[in-house]
């Protein structure tokens, strides 16, 4: 077995940083970090769903007490009510999200960053400034990196 010198260790650490990992970091730490957004939303979903379960149980228990019945957590009536309220909630949320997504795809707010008119307006202003300075906009554009050159 051959031991590494300080130069090889430094280059290995540099390569590890370029690949997105840090030297000495545990693999599970990077797994959690790589999936932290998903973990956050799954945790938020489960927490709110448990909150809904608690509130639904309180409502169910109160209704049973009003009617002189006994509230049983594992009863079919409770789980039917909970399932119905959950599906109604999800249905309204998905309908709202679908409506927003479809509306955002078909309608544009003029002047927003997503609107195609904003880029054209900025380019027209820049071209006017460049021309006022007595420069040729086409010559300046030809000197720009390829990713900034006009494609239309």
N, C-alpha and C positions, 0 to 999 in steps of 0.2 A: 504494500500500500504506500502510495506517495502522498506526502503532505503538501498542502497548497501554501504558496507564499502570499505575502500581503497584497501583491498586485493582482493575483488571481482572485482572491477573496473580494477585493474592491470591485473588480470587473463583474464578478458574479452578483454582487449586491446591486450594482448599477443595472445589470440585465434584468434582475428580479423586479426592480422598481419600474423599468420600462414595460415589463409585462403586466404591471398593475398590482404586484404583490410586494410586501415589505419583508426584509430579512428579519427572521425571528418571530414573524406573525404566524399564529396557528392557522391551519387550514379551515377550522370551523369558524374562526373570526372572519375570514374573508368570505366564507360561504354566507354567513349572516349579513355581512355588509353588502354583498352582491345582491341579496334578496330582501334588503331591509324595507323597501317600499311595499312589496307584496306582504311581508310579515306584518308591517304596520296596518295595512288595510284589512288583512284577515283578522288580526287582533281587534281592530275597531269594529269590524262586522260582528265577531263573536261577542264582544262586550255589549254592543247595542242589542243584539239578539237575546242575550241573557237578561238585559234590562227589560226588553219587551216581555220575556217569559215571566219575570217577576211581577210586572204591572198587570199582565193578563191574568196571572194567578190571583192577585189581590182582587181584581174585578170579579173573577169567577167565584172566589170564596165569599165576597160580599153578596153577590146575587144568590148564591146557595143559602146563605144565612137569612136573607130577606124572605126566601120561600120556605124556610124551615128545613132545608136539606143539609146534608153533610158534604163538605167539600173534600173530595178525594183527589190527590195529585195525579195518581196514575189512572184516573177514570177516563173512559173513552170520550165523555162529554167535554172534559177540559181540553184534551189534546185535539179534538175536532175544532173547538173554538180557537185554540192557539194556532193550529194549522191554517184555518180560514183567515184569521187576521194577518198572519205572516204572508200568505199568498196575495191577499188584497194589498198589503203594503208594497210588496215586490212588484205587483202588477202596476200600481200607480207610479212607482219609481222608474220602472223600465219604460213605461209609456212616456213619462216626462223626459227621460234621457233620449229616447228615440225621437221624440218631437223636436228636442233641441238640436240633436245631431242632424236630422233631415233639414231643419230650418237653416242651420249654419252652413250646410252644404249647398243649399240653393239660393239663399239670400246673403247679400253682402252689405255691410255697413260702410257707406262711402266715407273714405278718409281713415279707416282703420288700418292697422298694419297688415291684416290679411287681404285687404282690398287691393286689386291690381292697380288702381288709379294712384295710390300713394307713391309707388316706385316711379311711375311715369312723371308725376309732378316734381319729384325731387330731381330726377334727371333733367327735366326741362329747365329747372332753376339753375342747376349746375352748368348746363350748356349755355344759358344766358350770361352767367357770370364769366365763364371762360371766354365767350365771344366779346364781352364788354372789355375784357383785359387784352383783347386783340390776339388771342391764341386760337389755333384751329382745334376744335373738339375731337375731330377724327384722328388727328396726329397724337393727341394726348391719350386717346383711347387705345391706339395701336401700341403705345408704350406700357399699358397696364398688363398685369399678369392675366393669363387666359381666363381664369375664373371670374374676373371682374369685367371682361369685355362683353359687350352687348351680343346676345344670341339671336335677337329677332331682327 
